[in-house]
Amino acid sequence: MQIQENIPLAPFTTLKIGGPARYFIHAETESDIVDALQFASDRNLEVFILGGGSNILVADEGFNGLVIRITLKGIAYDPFEDTTLVTAAAGEEWDLLVKSCVNSALSGLECMSGIPGSVGGTPVQNVGAYGQEVAETIETVRCLDRLTGQIIGLSNAQSGFSYRTSIFNSSERGRYIVLSVAYRLMKGGAPKITYKDLVDRFDAQEPTLHEVRKAVLEIRRAKSMVIEPGDPNSRSAGSFFKNPIVTSSQLSDLREGYPEVPSFAFGDDHKVPAAWLIEHAGFVKGYKLGNAGISTKHTLAIINKGEATAADVVALKDVIQLKVLEQFGVALQPEPIFVGF
C-alpha cells in the first residue's frame, strides 16, 4: 500500500476543481482498502471514498484526511435461462460496462449510456437517466462494512433505493464501501422506451439495444452530458440539481401562479423538472457568475468555465437556489457530494 501526501484532487474530478488531499491512495485490491482504513484509524483521519469523480465538488482547501480512490477491476457474466447476472468491480468505468452489456444483448442498462463515473457510485446515488435507473436491475451490492469490518452483500431491498437515494448516501452514509455490484439483466430483452425524448425519436418503431444506446449518446452529447476533452460545457458534475418532488397540494399551489409548469407522476407525488424552474427563474443557458456558469447546452449543468474555484460554483448554486425558492417556493437540492466543506 502506497500512501501519497498532498495530492491535488481536481484532476480526479469532472469539474476539474478542488484542493489537495492530505493523504491519498489508489486502492487496487480489497486488502488495500482495509489497510488504508487502518492507516486512517491509527491517525484519527476522516476518510473519503473516491470513484470516478463525476458527482463531487471538492473544496478549494482540499480534504484534510485520507482519500481512497477505488480502482478495483473485473467483470463476470453468470448466465441463467432468461437472464445474466453481471457482476462488476467498483472501479470499472460505468459506460464501458453498459457498452459491454449492450454488445452482449443484455437489456436493463442501455438508457444509462454515457453517464460518467464508475460502477461503485451507481448504487450510492441510484443512478438513472432517460427513464431507467440502476435500482431496476441491481440484485446485490457487495460492501465492506466499516462498522463491523466484515464484507457483506446487501440485497436490492436492503439498499433502500428511491429517487437518487439509497442507504449509502442517507441513513447509512459513510458506513459501507462498495466493492462490486451485481446486475440482473435480461437476455435479448427489449430496450426501455418510456422517456419522452426516446419515445419521440423512435415513434412506433421497435429499436434495438444498440440503436437506443446510440440515440442516448447523441442526446447526451447534444446537451454536453458526455465528458469530452474538447467540450468546455462538459467540465461539470452533470445535473447539479435533483428534480424536486412535490405533493399534489404543492403542485396545485404552484400552478395557481404558473399553470404551465410541467410535472410527472412519482408515486402519489409529482416530479417537477428542475431545469424548468431554473430557466423560468431567469437563469438562461450560458449564464455566468464569476468563473462558474450554466452550460450553454443544458440548464441543469453548472460548469467550470476555465479557472473556476469551488467558491465560484457554490456562489452560483446559492443564487439559483435562492431565486427558485423565492419565486416558486420550491427548494432545489444539489446532486453532487460536497467534499472538504
C-alpha positions as CSV (number, residue, x, y, z in Angstrom):
1,M,0.0,0.0,0.0
2,Q,1.5,3.3,-1.1
3,I,0.2,6.4,0.8
4,Q,0.8,9.7,-1.0
5,E,0.7,13.1,0.5
6,N,-0.8,16.4,-0.6
7,I,-2.2,15.1,-3.9
8,P,-4.3,17.6,-5.9
9,L,-7.9,16.3,-6.3
10,A,-9.0,18.5,-9.2
11,P,-7.6,16.1,-11.9
12,F,-9.7,13.3,-10.5
13,T,-13.0,15.2,-10.9
14,T,-15.0,16.0,-14.0
15,L,-15.4,19.6,-12.7
16,K,-11.6,19.9,-12.5
17,I,-11.9,21.8,-9.3
18,G,-10.6,21.3,-5.8
19,G,-7.6,21.5,-3.5
20,P,-5.3,18.6,-2.3
21,A,-5.9,15.5,-0.2
22,R,-3.7,15.4,2.9
23,Y,-3.3,11.6,2.2
24,F,-4.2,9.7,-0.9
25,I,-4.2,6.1,-2.0
26,H,-5.1,4.2,-5.2
27,A,-6.8,1.1,-3.8
28,E,-6.3,-1.7,-6.4
29,T,-7.3,-4.5,-4.1
30,E,-9.7,-5.1,-1.3
31,S,-6.8,-5.5,1.1
32,D,-5.5,-2.1,0.1
33,I,-8.9,-0.6,1.3
34,V,-8.7,-2.5,4.6
35,D,-5.1,-1.3,5.2
36,A,-5.9,2.3,4.2
37,L,-8.8,2.3,6.7
38,Q,-6.4,1.1,9.4
39,F,-4.0,3.9,8.5
40,A,-6.7,6.4,8.9
41,S,-8.0,4.9,12.1
42,D,-4.5,5.0,13.6
43,R,-4.2,8.7,12.9
44,N,-7.9,9.6,13.6
45,L,-8.3,10.8,10.0
46,E,-11.6,11.4,8.1
47,V,-11.9,9.2,5.1
48,F,-13.4,10.0,1.7
49,I,-14.1,7.3,-0.9
50,L,-13.4,8.5,-4.5
51,G,-14.7,6.8,-7.6
52,G,-14.9,8.4,-11.0
53,G,-15.2,11.9,-9.6
54,S,-18.1,12.7,-11.7
55,N,-20.5,13.7,-9.0
56,I,-18.5,15.6,-6.5
57,L,-17.4,19.2,-5.7
58,V,-14.1,19.4,-3.8
59,A,-13.5,22.4,-1.6
60,D,-10.7,24.8,-2.6
61,E,-8.9,24.0,0.7
62,G,-9.0,20.3,-0.3
63,F,-9.6,17.4,2.1
64,N,-7.7,17.2,5.4
65,G,-7.9,13.4,5.7
66,L,-7.4,10.3,3.6
67,V,-8.9,9.9,0.1
68,I,-9.2,6.3,-1.0
69,R,-9.6,6.1,-4.8
70,I,-11.3,2.8,-5.6
71,T,-9.7,1.2,-8.7
72,L,-10.9,-2.4,-8.3
73,K,-11.3,-4.1,-11.6
74,G,-13.1,-7.1,-13.0
75,I,-16.4,-8.1,-14.7
76,A,-18.0,-11.5,-14.5
77,Y,-21.0,-12.8,-16.5
78,D,-23.1,-15.6,-14.9
79,P,-25.8,-16.8,-17.4
80,F,-29.2,-18.2,-16.4
81,E,-32.1,-19.3,-18.5
82,D,-33.6,-15.9,-19.3
83,T,-31.2,-13.6,-17.5
84,T,-27.5,-13.0,-16.9
85,L,-26.1,-11.8,-13.6
86,V,-23.4,-9.3,-14.4
87,T,-21.0,-8.5,-11.5
88,A,-18.7,-5.6,-11.9
89,A,-16.0,-4.3,-9.6
90,A,-16.5,-0.8,-8.2
91,G,-13.6,0.7,-10.1
92,E,-14.8,-0.3,-13.5
93,E,-15.8,2.6,-15.8
94,W,-19.6,2.7,-15.9
95,D,-20.1,3.4,-19.6
96,L,-17.7,0.6,-20.7
97,L,-19.9,-1.8,-18.6
98,V,-23.0,-0.5,-20.3
99,K,-21.4,-0.9,-23.8
100,S,-20.3,-4.4,-23.0
101,C,-23.8,-5.4,-21.8
102,V,-25.4,-3.9,-24.9
103,N,-22.9,-5.8,-27.1
104,S,-23.9,-8.9,-25.3
105,A,-27.6,-8.3,-26.0
106,L,-28.4,-7.8,-22.3
107,S,-31.1,-5.2,-21.6
108,G,-31.5,-3.2,-18.4
109,L,-28.7,-0.5,-18.6
110,E,-29.0,0.8,-22.1
111,C,-30.7,4.1,-21.3
112,M,-27.9,5.0,-18.9
113,S,-25.3,5.0,-21.6
114,G,-22.8,7.9,-21.5
115,I,-23.1,8.6,-17.8
116,P,-19.6,9.3,-16.5
117,G,-18.1,7.7,-13.4
118,S,-17.5,4.3,-12.0
119,V,-19.6,1.3,-11.1
120,G,-19.2,1.8,-7.4
121,G,-21.1,5.1,-7.5
122,T,-24.2,3.7,-9.2
123,P,-25.9,2.2,-6.2
124,V,-25.0,5.1,-3.9
125,Q,-26.9,7.7,-6.0
126,N,-29.3,5.2,-7.5
127,V,-28.0,6.5,-10.8
128,G,-30.6,6.8,-13.6
129,A,-31.4,8.6,-16.9
130,Y,-33.9,8.5,-19.7
131,G,-36.5,6.5,-17.8
132,Q,-34.2,3.9,-16.3
133,E,-32.3,3.6,-13.0
134,V,-30.0,1.0,-11.6
135,A,-32.4,0.0,-8.8
136,E,-34.4,-1.8,-11.5
137,T,-31.6,-4.3,-12.1
138,I,-29.3,-4.3,-9.0
139,E,-29.5,-7.7,-7.2
140,T,-26.7,-7.4,-4.7
141,V,-24.2,-4.7,-3.6
142,R,-21.1,-6.2,-2.1
143,C,-19.6,-3.9,0.5
144,L,-17.1,-3.5,3.2
145,D,-18.9,-2.6,6.4
146,R,-16.7,-0.1,8.2
147,L,-18.7,-0.6,11.4
148,T,-18.0,-4.4,11.7
149,G,-15.0,-4.8,9.4
150,Q,-16.9,-7.5,7.5
151,I,-17.5,-7.9,3.8
152,I,-21.2,-8.4,3.2
153,G,-23.8,-8.5,0.4
154,L,-26.8,-6.2,0.6
155,S,-29.9,-7.1,-1.4
156,N,-31.8,-4.6,-3.5
157,A,-34.4,-4.2,-0.7
158,Q,-31.7,-3.7,1.9
159,S,-30.1,-1.0,-0.2
160,G,-33.2,1.2,0.3
161,F,-33.4,2.7,-3.2
162,S,-35.5,5.6,-4.1
163,Y,-35.1,8.6,-6.4
164,R,-31.3,9.4,-6.4
165,T,-31.1,7.9,-3.0
166,S,-30.1,4.8,-1.1
167,I,-29.0,3.9,2.4
168,F,-25.4,4.5,1.1
169,N,-26.0,8.3,0.9
170,S,-28.7,8.7,3.5
171,S,-29.3,6.6,6.7
172,E,-26.0,4.7,6.5
173,R,-23.9,7.4,4.8
174,G,-20.2,6.6,5.4
175,R,-20.8,3.1,6.8
176,Y,-20.3,1.0,3.6
177,I,-17.7,1.0,0.9
178,V,-19.0,-0.5,-2.3
179,L,-16.7,-3.2,-3.7
180,S,-18.8,-4.6,-6.5
181,V,-22.3,-4.6,-7.8
182,A,-24.3,-7.4,-9.4
183,Y,-26.9,-6.5,-12.0
184,R,-29.6,-8.9,-13.2
185,L,-30.1,-8.3,-16.9
186,M,-32.5,-9.8,-19.5
187,K,-31.1,-11.9,-22.3
188,G,-32.3,-10.5,-25.6
189,G,-34.6,-8.2,-23.8
190,A,-36.3,-5.2,-25.4
191,P,-34.9,-1.7,-24.6
192,K,-36.8,0.5,-22.3
193,I,-38.6,3.3,-24.2
194,T,-40.5,5.5,-21.8
195,Y,-38.7,8.8,-21.7
196,K,-40.2,11.4,-24.0
197,D,-37.0,12.1,-26.0
198,L,-36.7,8.4,-26.8
199,V,-40.5,7.9,-27.5
200,D,-40.4,10.9,-29.9
201,R,-37.3,9.7,-31.6
202,F,-38.4,6.2,-32.3
203,D,-42.2,6.8,-32.6
204,A,-43.8,3.4,-33.3
205,Q,-40.5,1.7,-34.1
206,E,-39.0,-1.2,-32.1
207,P,-35.4,-0.2,-31.8
208,T,-32.5,-2.5,-30.9
209,L,-30.4,-2.0,-27.8
210,H,-27.6,-0.7,-30.0
211,E,-30.0,1.9,-31.6
212,V,-31.2,3.0,-28.1
213,R,-27.6,3.3,-26.8
214,K,-26.6,5.4,-29.9
215,A,-29.7,7.6,-29.5
216,V,-29.0,8.2,-25.8
217,L,-25.4,9.1,-26.5
218,E,-26.5,11.5,-29.2
219,I,-29.0,13.2,-26.9
220,R,-26.5,13.4,-24.1
221,R,-23.8,14.9,-26.4
222,A,-26.2,17.5,-27.7
223,K,-26.6,18.6,-24.0
224,S,-22.8,18.2,-23.3
225,M,-23.6,15.5,-20.8
226,V,-20.9,13.2,-22.2
227,I,-17.4,14.0,-20.9
228,E,-15.3,15.0,-23.9
229,P,-12.0,16.9,-23.6
230,G,-12.8,19.4,-26.4
231,D,-16.1,20.4,-25.0
232,P,-15.9,23.1,-22.2
233,N,-19.5,22.5,-21.3
234,S,-18.6,19.0,-20.1
235,R,-16.4,20.4,-17.3
236,S,-19.3,19.8,-15.0
237,A,-20.8,17.3,-12.4
238,G,-23.7,16.5,-14.7
239,S,-27.1,17.6,-13.5
240,F,-26.3,19.8,-10.5
241,F,-29.8,19.7,-9.0
242,K,-32.3,16.9,-8.4
243,N,-35.8,17.3,-9.8
244,P,-37.9,18.3,-6.8
245,I,-40.7,16.0,-5.6
246,V,-43.8,17.9,-4.6
247,T,-47.2,16.8,-3.2
248,S,-50.4,17.2,-5.1
249,S,-51.3,20.2,-2.9
250,Q,-47.9,21.8,-3.5
251,L,-48.3,21.3,-7.3
252,S,-51.8,22.8,-7.2
253,D,-50.4,25.9,-5.3
254,L,-47.6,26.2,-7.8
255,R,-50.0,26.0,-10.8
256,E,-52.1,28.9,-9.4
257,G,-49.3,31.2,-10.5
258,Y,-47.7,29.1,-13.1
259,P,-50.4,26.9,-14.8
260,E,-47.9,25.8,-17.5
261,V,-45.4,24.1,-15.1
262,P,-44.7,20.6,-16.3
263,S,-44.8,17.6,-13.9
264,F,-44.5,13.8,-13.9
265,A,-46.2,11.3,-11.6
266,F,-44.0,10.0,-8.9
267,G,-46.0,7.6,-6.8
268,D,-48.6,9.6,-5.0
269,D,-46.5,12.8,-5.6
270,H,-45.2,14.7,-8.6
271,K,-41.7,15.4,-10.0
272,V,-41.2,18.9,-11.3
273,P,-38.3,19.4,-13.8
274,A,-35.6,21.5,-12.0
275,A,-34.4,22.8,-15.4
276,W,-37.8,24.4,-16.0
277,L,-37.8,26.1,-12.6
278,I,-34.2,27.4,-13.2
279,E,-35.0,28.7,-16.6
280,H,-38.2,30.4,-15.5
281,A,-36.4,32.0,-12.5
282,G,-34.3,33.8,-15.1
283,F,-31.2,31.7,-15.5
284,V,-30.6,31.2,-19.2
285,K,-28.2,28.8,-20.8
286,G,-24.7,30.4,-20.7
287,Y,-25.4,32.4,-17.6
288,K,-22.2,33.3,-15.8
289,L,-21.2,34.2,-12.3
290,G,-17.5,34.7,-11.7
291,N,-15.7,31.8,-13.4
292,A,-18.6,29.4,-13.0
293,G,-21.6,29.3,-15.3
294,I,-24.5,27.4,-16.6
295,S,-23.9,25.2,-19.6
296,T,-24.8,26.7,-23.0
297,K,-26.4,23.3,-23.8
298,H,-28.3,22.3,-20.6
299,T,-29.7,24.5,-17.8
300,L,-29.1,21.8,-15.1
301,A,-25.3,21.7,-15.5
302,I,-23.1,24.1,-13.6
303,I,-19.8,24.3,-15.4
304,N,-16.2,25.3,-14.8
305,K,-15.6,28.0,-17.4
306,G,-11.8,27.5,-17.1
307,E,-10.5,28.9,-13.8
308,A,-13.5,28.4,-11.5
309,T,-13.0,27.7,-7.9
310,A,-15.3,25.7,-5.6
311,A,-16.3,29.0,-4.1
312,D,-17.5,30.2,-7.6
313,V,-19.6,27.1,-8.0
314,V,-21.1,27.4,-4.5
315,A,-21.9,31.1,-5.1
316,L,-23.8,30.2,-8.3
317,K,-25.6,27.3,-6.7
318,D,-26.7,29.6,-3.8
319,V,-28.0,32.3,-6.2
320,I,-30.0,29.7,-8.2
321,Q,-31.5,28.0,-5.1
322,L,-32.5,31.3,-3.5
323,K,-34.2,32.7,-6.7
324,V,-36.1,29.4,-7.3
325,L,-37.2,29.3,-3.7
326,E,-38.4,32.9,-3.7
327,Q,-40.2,32.7,-7.0
328,F,-41.7,29.2,-6.8
329,G,-41.5,28.2,-3.1
330,V,-39.6,25.1,-4.2
331,A,-36.2,24.1,-2.6
332,L,-33.7,22.7,-5.0
333,Q,-31.4,20.0,-3.7
334,P,-27.9,19.5,-5.2
335,E,-26.9,16.1,-6.6
336,P,-23.1,16.3,-6.1
337,I,-21.4,15.3,-2.9
338,F,-19.5,18.2,-1.3
339,V,-16.1,17.2,-0.1
340,G,-14.0,19.1,2.4
341,F,-16.6,21.8,3.2
